[in-house]
Amino acid sequence: MQQQHVPVPVGPGRERQHRMTAAICSIILQGLGQLYNRQWIKGIVLLLLEGVGLAYLLPRLSQAVWGVWTLGENTQRFVKVNGSTVLQKGDHSIFLLLDGIIVLLVFFVFILIYILNIRDAYMTGLAREEGKQIRSAGATIRNMMDRNFPYLFLSIPALGILFFTIMPILFTVTIAFTNYSAPDHIPPAKLVDWVGFKTFSDLIQLKSWSQTFYGVLTWTVIWAILATVTTYFGGVLVALLIEQRGIRFKKVWRTIFILPYAIPQIISLLLMRNLFNGQFGPINTYMRAFGLEGLPWLTDPFWAKVTVIVVNMWIGIPVSMVLILGVLTAIPRDLYEAAEVDGASAFQKFRIITMPFILFATTPVLIMQFAGNFNNFNVIFLLTNGNPLRGDYQYAGATDLLVTWLYKLTLDNNKFNMASAVGIIIFLIIASFSIWNFRRSKSFKEEDMIQ
């Protein structure tokens, strides 16, 4: 699209002054540099933005900094007023922290726009010094729509992510460095204080917490590995069996094995919880009918872990099967024909052709499945609720994962600082594992191999 330009006459004696004059004007007042460069509409818009920003920030910024720094100074208490007792409200540490983070984020956006405004005024002034024509408002909008449309379109959801994703993450991270927990530091009756890394230190070193943390972490890693391996290779096995030559009614087999995936997971898990009930569950009833002893599927620590892995296979294998079936149809048939000419056995064709193709196409999904199983809240919470309980654990059971323990710490026991520390550790483990493995995978290194 052809852009329209507005010619701006430049005096010879002032050529070197435009960039600095425009930048200084924009430093003094946002949009003033654009007005100096005769970009009237842009200058007025930036002036209005600064006005709105200052109207919001000036009455709040100092209070926000004070709130984040101190987390409050006065607790809520009852006082005597004219012979009667009244409740005197105090500072709510958590509200002060939350409001402070929001205001500081708005201040960050305000400063970012201010810096961009100075840069824009400087670059436009430089263009004037070089004798270039200055874009009018219409030409600027058309240029943004033509050349910078992706940035313009992405900036709106990015702003939403800043306040609806980054802000809660910042709030969670900051909570881990406070003593926000029951019973001594729950606002508004009590204040919350900054404690640095004490929460992490207690979690790792204090025996009452470290025993639970290391126990739950160990089971979480074992669970994530077993749940990922069993569902992935179970899906590979079922997909290969269905795609075998000579197998009849392939569509029927696919439909049968996809049914567990089609049923809502919450229904499947609640149904399984009843099936594996040790007292009246049908599975133990069938076992007793054949003269066998029933098993404590959900009440014994070992059998409860076996049960959650088996049930997870039931609902996870269909997902992997569908994925692998799609990969199998994309493998070139001439590779198998060439292998048959060379006398390769069925196992050799699987090892040399099929499995490398499957791993190449599904390694990113495999990494995501591990991350998902590490945080698999639904299966554990709906099937066992983390039980059976362990007397030597703090607010956790034998099948609790870090994520379900975090839930119990937060909603059941008000140990918010400890839950935040656990959340940060989960994030560090998952992020480092996923990035490290993904960058080492062939899918990342050879992404152009298959078009």
GUFIPA-946415 format. One record per residue (C-alpha): residue in three letters; x, y, z. Coordinates in nm, 3 decimals, always signed. Layout:
<torbas>
TORBA/Ala/X/Y/Z
...
</torbas>
This chain:
<torbas>
TORBA/Met/+0.000/+0.000/+0.000
TORBA/Gln/+0.141/+0.338/-0.099
TORBA/Gln/+0.207/+0.562/+0.200
TORBA/Gln/+0.130/+0.934/+0.205
TORBA/His/+0.386/+1.174/+0.342
TORBA/Val/+0.365/+1.529/+0.460
TORBA/Pro/+0.668/+1.738/+0.361
TORBA/Val/+0.819/+1.936/+0.646
TORBA/Pro/+1.046/+2.231/+0.561
TORBA/Val/+1.369/+2.225/+0.755
TORBA/Gly/+1.577/+2.535/+0.827
TORBA/Pro/+1.951/+2.488/+0.758
TORBA/Gly/+2.056/+2.633/+1.094
TORBA/Arg/+1.835/+2.398/+1.293
TORBA/Glu/+1.908/+2.070/+1.116
TORBA/Arg/+2.117/+1.920/+1.395
TORBA/Gln/+1.881/+2.026/+1.668
TORBA/His/+1.567/+1.839/+1.574
TORBA/Arg/+1.647/+1.497/+1.724
TORBA/Met/+1.766/+1.632/+2.060
TORBA/Thr/+1.496/+1.899/+2.083
TORBA/Ala/+1.222/+1.646/+2.008
TORBA/Ala/+1.366/+1.393/+2.256
TORBA/Ile/+1.401/+1.654/+2.533
TORBA/Cys/+1.046/+1.776/+2.470
TORBA/Ser/+0.917/+1.418/+2.502
TORBA/Ile/+1.116/+1.370/+2.822
TORBA/Ile/+0.959/+1.683/+2.969
TORBA/Leu/+0.608/+1.592/+2.859
TORBA/Gln/+0.495/+1.282/+2.675
TORBA/Gly/+0.378/+1.373/+2.324
TORBA/Leu/+0.545/+1.717/+2.326
TORBA/Gly/+0.823/+1.591/+2.100
TORBA/Gln/+0.567/+1.463/+1.851
TORBA/Leu/+0.398/+1.804/+1.855
TORBA/Tyr/+0.740/+1.963/+1.793
TORBA/Asn/+0.776/+1.728/+1.494
TORBA/Arg/+0.432/+1.846/+1.377
TORBA/Gln/+0.269/+1.507/+1.433
TORBA/Trp/-0.035/+1.666/+1.589
TORBA/Ile/-0.270/+1.370/+1.633
TORBA/Lys/+0.000/+1.136/+1.768
TORBA/Gly/+0.118/+1.406/+2.007
TORBA/Ile/-0.233/+1.469/+2.140
TORBA/Val/-0.298/+1.095/+2.186
TORBA/Leu/+0.026/+1.055/+2.381
TORBA/Leu/-0.057/+1.360/+2.592
TORBA/Leu/-0.396/+1.210/+2.678
TORBA/Leu/-0.233/+0.877/+2.765
TORBA/Glu/+0.006/+1.050/+3.002
TORBA/Gly/-0.283/+1.238/+3.160
TORBA/Val/-0.478/+0.918/+3.220
TORBA/Gly/-0.167/+0.741/+3.349
TORBA/Leu/-0.077/+1.018/+3.592
TORBA/Ala/-0.437/+1.046/+3.712
TORBA/Tyr/-0.425/+0.676/+3.802
TORBA/Leu/-0.071/+0.654/+3.936
TORBA/Leu/-0.019/+0.974/+4.136
TORBA/Pro/-0.270/+0.893/+4.415
TORBA/Arg/-0.168/+0.526/+4.427
TORBA/Leu/+0.201/+0.482/+4.353
TORBA/Ser/+0.347/+0.588/+4.688
TORBA/Gln/+0.084/+0.383/+4.877
TORBA/Ala/+0.163/+0.083/+4.654
TORBA/Val/+0.538/+0.106/+4.721
TORBA/Trp/+0.475/+0.147/+5.094
TORBA/Gly/+0.235/-0.149/+5.096
TORBA/Val/+0.471/-0.383/+4.911
TORBA/Trp/+0.768/-0.273/+5.125
TORBA/Thr/+0.601/-0.295/+5.469
TORBA/Leu/+0.297/-0.525/+5.415
TORBA/Gly/+0.115/-0.306/+5.665
TORBA/Glu/+0.188/-0.166/+6.009
TORBA/Asn/-0.142/-0.172/+6.202
TORBA/Thr/-0.339/-0.483/+6.287
TORBA/Gln/-0.715/-0.500/+6.320
TORBA/Arg/-0.825/-0.467/+6.684
TORBA/Phe/-1.108/-0.370/+6.915
TORBA/Val/-1.087/-0.028/+7.086
TORBA/Lys/-1.297/+0.153/+7.343
TORBA/Val/-1.486/+0.453/+7.201
TORBA/Asn/-1.721/+0.643/+7.429
TORBA/Gly/-1.759/+0.344/+7.656
TORBA/Ser/-1.840/+0.097/+7.381
TORBA/Thr/-1.617/-0.149/+7.200
TORBA/Val/-1.578/-0.100/+6.826
TORBA/Leu/-1.372/-0.279/+6.569
TORBA/Gln/-1.089/-0.069/+6.431
TORBA/Lys/-0.980/-0.188/+6.088
TORBA/Gly/-0.612/-0.237/+6.030
TORBA/Asp/-0.388/-0.303/+5.731
TORBA/His/-0.458/-0.617/+5.526
TORBA/Ser/-0.114/-0.735/+5.420
TORBA/Ile/-0.231/-0.948/+5.129
TORBA/Phe/-0.453/-0.677/+4.980
TORBA/Leu/-0.165/-0.431/+5.013
TORBA/Leu/+0.066/-0.674/+4.833
TORBA/Leu/-0.184/-0.748/+4.557
TORBA/Asp/-0.277/-0.383/+4.500
TORBA/Gly/+0.090/-0.289/+4.505
TORBA/Ile/+0.180/-0.543/+4.236
TORBA/Ile/-0.105/-0.423/+4.012
TORBA/Val/-0.007/-0.057/+4.049
TORBA/Leu/+0.360/-0.136/+3.985
TORBA/Leu/+0.267/-0.327/+3.670
TORBA/Val/+0.065/-0.028/+3.548
TORBA/Phe/+0.366/+0.190/+3.631
TORBA/Phe/+0.586/-0.047/+3.427
TORBA/Val/+0.352/-0.014/+3.124
TORBA/Phe/+0.346/+0.364/+3.174
TORBA/Ile/+0.727/+0.384/+3.175
TORBA/Leu/+0.748/+0.155/+2.871
TORBA/Ile/+0.515/+0.382/+2.672
TORBA/Tyr/+0.714/+0.685/+2.793
TORBA/Ile/+1.041/+0.536/+2.667
TORBA/Leu/+0.885/+0.445/+2.333
TORBA/Asn/+0.748/+0.798/+2.306
TORBA/Ile/+1.099/+0.945/+2.355
TORBA/Arg/+1.248/+0.706/+2.103
TORBA/Asp/+0.976/+0.786/+1.849
TORBA/Ala/+1.033/+1.162/+1.889
TORBA/Tyr/+1.410/+1.115/+1.856
TORBA/Met/+1.384/+0.900/+1.541
TORBA/Thr/+1.135/+1.137/+1.381
TORBA/Gly/+1.364/+1.431/+1.460
TORBA/Leu/+1.652/+1.237/+1.305
TORBA/Ala/+1.443/+1.180/+0.993
TORBA/Arg/+1.384/+1.555/+0.970
TORBA/Glu/+1.757/+1.621/+0.997
TORBA/Glu/+1.818/+1.379/+0.711
TORBA/Gly/+1.562/+1.562/+0.502
TORBA/Lys/+1.312/+1.280/+0.500
TORBA/Gln/+0.943/+1.344/+0.495
TORBA/Ile/+0.747/+1.301/+0.817
TORBA/Arg/+0.455/+1.063/+0.812
TORBA/Ser/+0.111/+1.207/+0.870
TORBA/Ala/-0.131/+1.043/+1.117
TORBA/Gly/-0.307/+0.855/+0.838
TORBA/Ala/+0.022/+0.737/+0.691
TORBA/Thr/+0.139/+0.624/+1.036
TORBA/Ile/-0.176/+0.417/+1.088
TORBA/Arg/-0.149/+0.265/+0.742
TORBA/Asn/+0.218/+0.184/+0.805
TORBA/Met/+0.126/+0.014/+1.132
TORBA/Met/-0.149/-0.186/+0.965
TORBA/Asp/+0.074/-0.289/+0.674
TORBA/Arg/+0.409/-0.357/+0.838
TORBA/Asn/+0.342/-0.387/+1.210
TORBA/Phe/-0.001/-0.550/+1.214
TORBA/Pro/+0.122/-0.868/+1.395
TORBA/Tyr/+0.276/-0.655/+1.673
TORBA/Leu/-0.039/-0.443/+1.696
TORBA/Phe/-0.265/-0.747/+1.703
TORBA/Leu/-0.051/-0.935/+1.957
TORBA/Ser/-0.006/-0.640/+2.191
TORBA/Ile/-0.367/-0.657/+2.315
TORBA/Pro/-0.356/-1.022/+2.436
TORBA/Ala/-0.001/-0.958/+2.562
TORBA/Leu/-0.142/-0.685/+2.783
TORBA/Gly/-0.406/-0.930/+2.908
TORBA/Ile/-0.135/-1.190/+2.978
TORBA/Leu/+0.058/-0.929/+3.176
TORBA/Phe/-0.233/-0.867/+3.414
TORBA/Phe/-0.409/-1.204/+3.415
TORBA/Thr/-0.108/-1.440/+3.399
TORBA/Ile/+0.211/-1.257/+3.495
TORBA/Met/+0.046/-1.072/+3.782
TORBA/Pro/-0.084/-1.391/+3.957
TORBA/Ile/+0.258/-1.553/+3.904
TORBA/Leu/+0.432/-1.255/+4.064
TORBA/Phe/+0.182/-1.262/+4.350
TORBA/Thr/+0.242/-1.635/+4.404
TORBA/Val/+0.619/-1.592/+4.395
TORBA/Thr/+0.612/-1.308/+4.646
TORBA/Ile/+0.390/-1.507/+4.884
TORBA/Ala/+0.666/-1.770/+4.907
TORBA/Phe/+0.895/-1.508/+5.063
TORBA/Thr/+0.648/-1.416/+5.339
TORBA/Asn/+0.517/-1.597/+5.648
TORBA/Tyr/+0.155/-1.592/+5.521
TORBA/Ser/+0.020/-1.904/+5.695
TORBA/Ala/-0.214/-2.015/+5.971
TORBA/Pro/-0.245/-1.969/+6.258
TORBA/Asp/-0.018/-1.671/+6.337
TORBA/His/-0.011/-1.472/+6.015
TORBA/Ile/-0.358/-1.462/+5.863
TORBA/Pro/-0.486/-1.109/+5.789
TORBA/Pro/-0.665/-0.896/+5.887
TORBA/Ala/-0.625/-1.006/+6.249
TORBA/Lys/-0.249/-1.055/+6.204
TORBA/Leu/+0.007/-0.896/+5.976
TORBA/Val/+0.226/-1.078/+5.725
TORBA/Asp/+0.602/-1.016/+5.714
TORBA/Trp/+0.878/-1.068/+5.461
TORBA/Val/+1.097/-1.364/+5.567
TORBA/Gly/+1.329/-1.407/+5.267
TORBA/Phe/+1.419/-1.770/+5.185
TORBA/Lys/+1.311/-1.904/+5.525
TORBA/Thr/+1.011/-2.088/+5.374
TORBA/Phe/+1.234/-2.273/+5.126
TORBA/Ser/+1.485/-2.345/+5.400
TORBA/Asp/+1.214/-2.492/+5.625
TORBA/Leu/+1.075/-2.697/+5.337
TORBA/Ile/+1.411/-2.854/+5.262
TORBA/Gln/+1.581/-2.868/+5.602
TORBA/Leu/+1.315/-2.872/+5.875
TORBA/Lys/+1.244/-3.240/+5.941
TORBA/Ser/+0.869/-3.200/+5.988
TORBA/Trp/+0.845/-3.051/+5.638
TORBA/Ser/+1.141/-3.202/+5.454
TORBA/Gln/+1.026/-3.559/+5.519
TORBA/Thr/+0.696/-3.485/+5.349
TORBA/Phe/+0.855/-3.282/+5.071
TORBA/Tyr/+1.114/-3.543/+4.972
TORBA/Gly/+0.862/-3.826/+5.005
TORBA/Val/+0.599/-3.655/+4.790
TORBA/Leu/+0.863/-3.536/+4.539
TORBA/Thr/+1.002/-3.889/+4.500
TORBA/Trp/+0.657/-4.036/+4.438
TORBA/Thr/+0.574/-3.751/+4.198
TORBA/Val/+0.881/-3.829/+3.984
TORBA/Ile/+0.812/-4.205/+3.990
TORBA/Trp/+0.447/-4.143/+3.904
TORBA/Ala/+0.531/-3.905/+3.618
TORBA/Ile/+0.777/-4.153/+3.463
TORBA/Leu/+0.551/-4.458/+3.500
TORBA/Ala/+0.236/-4.276/+3.390
TORBA/Thr/+0.409/-4.135/+3.081
TORBA/Val/+0.587/-4.456/+2.980
TORBA/Thr/+0.288/-4.686/+3.031
TORBA/Thr/+0.039/-4.467/+2.845
TORBA/Tyr/+0.280/-4.381/+2.562
TORBA/Phe/+0.407/-4.730/+2.488
TORBA/Gly/+0.064/-4.876/+2.558
TORBA/Gly/-0.071/-4.646/+2.287
TORBA/Val/+0.212/-4.750/+2.052
TORBA/Leu/+0.136/-5.118/+2.110
TORBA/Val/-0.239/-5.082/+2.051
TORBA/Ala/-0.186/-4.867/+1.741
TORBA/Leu/+0.063/-5.116/+1.590
TORBA/Leu/-0.170/-5.407/+1.657
TORBA/Ile/-0.463/-5.230/+1.491
TORBA/Glu/-0.251/-5.133/+1.188
TORBA/Gln/-0.113/-5.484/+1.139
TORBA/Arg/-0.174/-5.639/+0.799
TORBA/Gly/-0.463/-5.881/+0.796
TORBA/Ile/-0.642/-5.722/+1.091
TORBA/Arg/-1.011/-5.703/+1.008
TORBA/Phe/-1.265/-5.445/+1.128
TORBA/Lys/-0.999/-5.182/+1.200
TORBA/Lys/-1.260/-4.909/+1.239
TORBA/Val/-1.440/-5.115/+1.500
TORBA/Trp/-1.120/-5.168/+1.698
TORBA/Arg/-1.038/-4.796/+1.679
TORBA/Thr/-1.388/-4.708/+1.800
TORBA/Ile/-1.370/-4.952/+2.091
TORBA/Phe/-1.035/-4.825/+2.216
TORBA/Ile/-1.127/-4.458/+2.176
TORBA/Leu/-1.437/-4.494/+2.394
TORBA/Pro/-1.254/-4.438/+2.729
TORBA/Tyr/-1.124/-4.110/+2.587
TORBA/Ala/-1.469/-4.005/+2.469
TORBA/Ile/-1.618/-4.039/+2.818
TORBA/Pro/-1.561/-3.733/+3.042
TORBA/Gln/-1.263/-3.798/+3.263
TORBA/Ile/-1.442/-3.706/+3.584
TORBA/Ile/-1.708/-3.972/+3.517
TORBA/Ser/-1.446/-4.238/+3.442
TORBA/Leu/-1.247/-4.158/+3.756
TORBA/Leu/-1.546/-4.151/+3.990
TORBA/Leu/-1.667/-4.478/+3.838
TORBA/Met/-1.324/-4.632/+3.886
TORBA/Arg/-1.318/-4.517/+4.249
TORBA/Asn/-1.633/-4.719/+4.312
TORBA/Leu/-1.509/-5.018/+4.112
TORBA/Phe/-1.191/-5.036/+4.322
TORBA/Asn/-1.366/-4.981/+4.654
TORBA/Gly/-1.229/-5.242/+4.895
TORBA/Gln/-1.560/-5.311/+5.072
TORBA/Phe/-1.834/-5.308/+4.810
TORBA/Gly/-1.649/-5.258/+4.483
TORBA/Pro/-1.733/-5.502/+4.200
TORBA/Ile/-1.367/-5.595/+4.142
TORBA/Asn/-1.318/-5.736/+4.492
TORBA/Thr/-1.663/-5.895/+4.470
TORBA/Tyr/-1.558/-6.082/+4.153
TORBA/Met/-1.229/-6.188/+4.314
TORBA/Arg/-1.412/-6.331/+4.617
TORBA/Ala/-1.653/-6.513/+4.386
TORBA/Phe/-1.351/-6.698/+4.245
TORBA/Gly/-1.219/-6.776/+4.591
TORBA/Leu/-0.957/-6.502/+4.599
TORBA/Glu/-0.897/-6.249/+4.871
TORBA/Gly/-0.995/-5.897/+4.789
TORBA/Leu/-0.718/-5.637/+4.771
TORBA/Pro/-0.703/-5.300/+4.954
TORBA/Trp/-0.691/-5.110/+4.624
TORBA/Leu/-0.737/-4.764/+4.770
TORBA/Thr/-0.652/-4.807/+5.140
TORBA/Asp/-0.304/-4.962/+5.124
TORBA/Pro/-0.019/-4.726/+5.022
TORBA/Phe/+0.135/-4.973/+4.771
TORBA/Trp/-0.188/-5.092/+4.610
TORBA/Ala/-0.323/-4.736/+4.597
TORBA/Lys/-0.021/-4.636/+4.386
TORBA/Val/-0.070/-4.940/+4.161
TORBA/Thr/-0.436/-4.850/+4.122
TORBA/Val/-0.375/-4.489/+4.014
TORBA/Ile/-0.118/-4.604/+3.754
TORBA/Val/-0.354/-4.869/+3.612
TORBA/Val/-0.648/-4.628/+3.598
TORBA/Asn/-0.428/-4.365/+3.435
TORBA/Met/-0.338/-4.621/+3.165
TORBA/Trp/-0.709/-4.679/+3.106
TORBA/Ile/-0.775/-4.313/+3.028
TORBA/Gly/-0.432/-4.225/+2.882
TORBA/Ile/-0.362/-4.503/+2.631
TORBA/Pro/-0.646/-4.399/+2.390
TORBA/Val/-0.492/-4.052/+2.360
TORBA/Ser/-0.152/-4.193/+2.269
TORBA/Met/-0.314/-4.449/+2.036
TORBA/Val/-0.487/-4.180/+1.831
TORBA/Leu/-0.165/-3.983/+1.809
TORBA/Ile/+0.043/-4.284/+1.701
TORBA/Leu/-0.216/-4.393/+1.444
TORBA/Gly/-0.176/-4.056/+1.275
TORBA/Val/+0.203/-4.093/+1.269
TORBA/Leu/+0.188/-4.448/+1.130
TORBA/Thr/-0.016/-4.338/+0.830
TORBA/Ala/+0.251/-4.077/+0.745
TORBA/Ile/+0.543/-4.322/+0.724
TORBA/Pro/+0.637/-4.381/+0.356
TORBA/Arg/+0.552/-4.737/+0.254
TORBA/Asp/+0.853/-4.764/+0.022
TORBA/Leu/+1.079/-4.768/+0.329
TORBA/Tyr/+0.916/-5.092/+0.444
TORBA/Glu/+0.932/-5.237/+0.090
TORBA/Ala/+1.304/-5.158/+0.070
TORBA/Ala/+1.359/-5.316/+0.412
TORBA/Glu/+1.173/-5.630/+0.302
TORBA/Val/+1.390/-5.653/-0.010
TORBA/Asp/+1.696/-5.639/+0.220
TORBA/Gly/+1.551/-5.922/+0.427
TORBA/Ala/+1.468/-5.723/+0.740
TORBA/Ser/+1.254/-5.899/+0.999
TORBA/Ala/+0.939/-5.745/+1.147
TORBA/Phe/+1.127/-5.644/+1.463
TORBA/Gln/+1.408/-5.486/+1.259
TORBA/Lys/+1.156/-5.283/+1.056
TORBA/Phe/+0.999/-5.167/+1.381
TORBA/Arg/+1.334/-5.075/+1.539
TORBA/Ile/+1.488/-4.906/+1.234
TORBA/Ile/+1.187/-4.743/+1.063
TORBA/Thr/+0.872/-4.730/+1.274
TORBA/Met/+1.000/-4.632/+1.617
TORBA/Pro/+1.239/-4.357/+1.498
TORBA/Phe/+0.956/-4.199/+1.299
TORBA/Ile/+0.719/-4.219/+1.594
TORBA/Leu/+0.972/-4.070/+1.835
TORBA/Phe/+1.066/-3.796/+1.591
TORBA/Ala/+0.705/-3.687/+1.547
TORBA/Thr/+0.591/-3.729/+1.906
TORBA/Thr/+0.888/-3.632/+2.125
TORBA/Pro/+0.746/-3.284/+2.198
TORBA/Val/+0.413/-3.447/+2.291
TORBA/Leu/+0.596/-3.701/+2.507
TORBA/Ile/+0.769/-3.419/+2.696
TORBA/Met/+0.435/-3.244/+2.738
TORBA/Gln/+0.277/-3.566/+2.864
TORBA/Phe/+0.551/-3.596/+3.128
TORBA/Ala/+0.492/-3.236/+3.235
TORBA/Gly/+0.116/-3.299/+3.240
TORBA/Asn/+0.153/-3.616/+3.447
TORBA/Phe/+0.386/-3.436/+3.689
TORBA/Asn/+0.093/-3.202/+3.753
TORBA/Asn/-0.184/-3.458/+3.702
TORBA/Phe/-0.428/-3.326/+3.958
TORBA/Asn/-0.748/-3.494/+3.835
TORBA/Val/-0.648/-3.859/+3.855
TORBA/Ile/-0.505/-3.838/+4.207
TORBA/Phe/-0.764/-3.602/+4.353
TORBA/Leu/-1.072/-3.775/+4.211
TORBA/Leu/-0.951/-4.132/+4.257
TORBA/Thr/-0.778/-4.132/+4.597
TORBA/Asn/-0.773/-3.769/+4.714
TORBA/Gly/-0.407/-3.833/+4.795
TORBA/Asn/-0.500/-4.105/+5.048
TORBA/Pro/-0.429/-4.329/+5.231
TORBA/Leu/-0.303/-4.089/+5.496
TORBA/Arg/+0.048/-4.112/+5.633
TORBA/Gly/+0.110/-4.017/+5.993
TORBA/Asp/+0.465/-3.900/+5.925
TORBA/Tyr/+0.359/-3.657/+5.651
TORBA/Gln/+0.245/-3.298/+5.692
TORBA/Tyr/-0.102/-3.266/+5.538
TORBA/Ala/-0.026/-3.527/+5.267
TORBA/Gly/-0.115/-3.887/+5.189
TORBA/Ala/+0.069/-4.176/+5.026
TORBA/Thr/-0.051/-4.098/+4.671
TORBA/Asp/-0.034/-3.720/+4.689
TORBA/Leu/+0.165/-3.549/+4.417
TORBA/Leu/+0.328/-3.212/+4.470
TORBA/Val/+0.035/-3.043/+4.299
TORBA/Thr/-0.233/-3.212/+4.514
TORBA/Trp/-0.024/-3.146/+4.827
TORBA/Leu/-0.009/-2.781/+4.720
TORBA/Tyr/-0.389/-2.782/+4.692
TORBA/Lys/-0.428/-2.923/+5.045
TORBA/Leu/-0.175/-2.678/+5.189
TORBA/Thr/-0.362/-2.388/+5.034
TORBA/Leu/-0.733/-2.462/+5.064
TORBA/Asp/-0.748/-2.703/+5.356
TORBA/Asn/-0.471/-2.580/+5.588
TORBA/Asn/-0.400/-2.215/+5.496
TORBA/Lys/-0.024/-2.273/+5.459
TORBA/Phe/-0.004/-2.028/+5.171
TORBA/Asn/+0.368/-1.952/+5.192
TORBA/Met/+0.464/-2.320/+5.189
TORBA/Ala/+0.223/-2.389/+4.901
TORBA/Ser/+0.378/-2.103/+4.701
TORBA/Ala/+0.726/-2.243/+4.760
TORBA/Val/+0.607/-2.584/+4.638
TORBA/Gly/+0.453/-2.419/+4.330
TORBA/Ile/+0.780/-2.244/+4.247
TORBA/Ile/+0.973/-2.571/+4.282
TORBA/Ile/+0.724/-2.748/+4.052
TORBA/Phe/+0.767/-2.473/+3.794
TORBA/Leu/+1.148/-2.488/+3.810
TORBA/Ile/+1.151/-2.867/+3.771
TORBA/Ile/+0.902/-2.877/+3.483
TORBA/Ala/+1.045/-2.576/+3.298
TORBA/Ser/+1.408/-2.692/+3.319
TORBA/Phe/+1.321/-3.053/+3.228
TORBA/Ser/+1.100/-2.953/+2.932
TORBA/Ile/+1.340/-2.696/+2.785
TORBA/Trp/+1.647/-2.916/+2.828
TORBA/Asn/+1.485/-3.223/+2.671
TORBA/Phe/+1.309/-3.038/+2.394
TORBA/Arg/+1.630/-2.867/+2.280
TORBA/Arg/+1.807/-3.204/+2.275
TORBA/Ser/+1.534/-3.378/+2.073
TORBA/Lys/+1.565/-3.446/+1.701
TORBA/Ser/+1.227/-3.278/+1.654
TORBA/Phe/+1.392/-2.950/+1.753
TORBA/Lys/+1.730/-3.003/+1.585
TORBA/Glu/+1.593/-3.144/+1.258
TORBA/Glu/+1.256/-2.975/+1.233
TORBA/Asp/+1.293/-2.935/+0.854
TORBA/Met/+1.356/-3.304/+0.791
TORBA/Ile/+0.991/-3.385/+0.725
TORBA/Gln/+0.790/-3.134/+0.524
</torbas>
